[in-house]
Amino acid sequence: MRGRSELGVSVLLLLVGVLVLSDTLTMETAANQRGPVGPRTVPVVVGVSLLVVAVVLALDVLRGGRGEGDSGEDAGSEPADWRTVALLAGIFLASAALIDPLGFPITGALLFWGSAYALGSRNLTRDPLIAAVLSMATYAAFNTLLGVPLPGGPLMGVL
């Protein structure tokens, strides 16, 4: 098994694919949400894709395929940027905690803006505007096009 560590990634992808599919196929949906595109469609596509990629990767590794390192950079020569990781983790956890009281439009905007800030963007006029547009577009797409209700929070009466 020496030199075939990619099989571990394949097993991980297989396990995640099985988990996604089992959770998706056992979730309950309301009768008014059923149709050709419902809350199960995307998770089923993702789960099946994970299984396919896991099998293809395993076959490639067993046939002698190997991943190649980056040739243009010294991979791992720079220390990890733990400040960015901590900022992103904090923003994600804050979003999870704030989605019920503030609703998705506000929390989503904070998530998008905070992520852009953590990753280095410092434009204080453009970034919040783009974050608000992305958040509202995501909210509208889920509520209107997919029929998946997201919490509206204090903006529920306005939207």
Sequence and secondary structure as in RCSB ss.txt:
>XXXX:A:sequence
MRGRSELGVSVLLLLVGVLVLSDTLTMETAANQRGPVGPRTVPVVVGVSLLVVAVVLALDVLRGGRGEGDSGEDA
GSEPADWRTVALLAGIFLASAALIDPLGFPITGALLFWGSAYALGSRNLTRDPLIAAVLSMATYAAFNTLLGVPL
PGGPLMGVL
>XXXX:A:secstr
 TT THHHHHHHHHHHHHHHHHHHHH    GGG SSSSTTHHHHHHHHHHHHHHHHHHHHHHTT      SSS T
T S   HHHHHHHHHHHHHHHHHHHHH HHHHHHHHHHHHHHHTT   TTHHHHHHHHHHHHHHHIIIIII    
  GGGTTT 
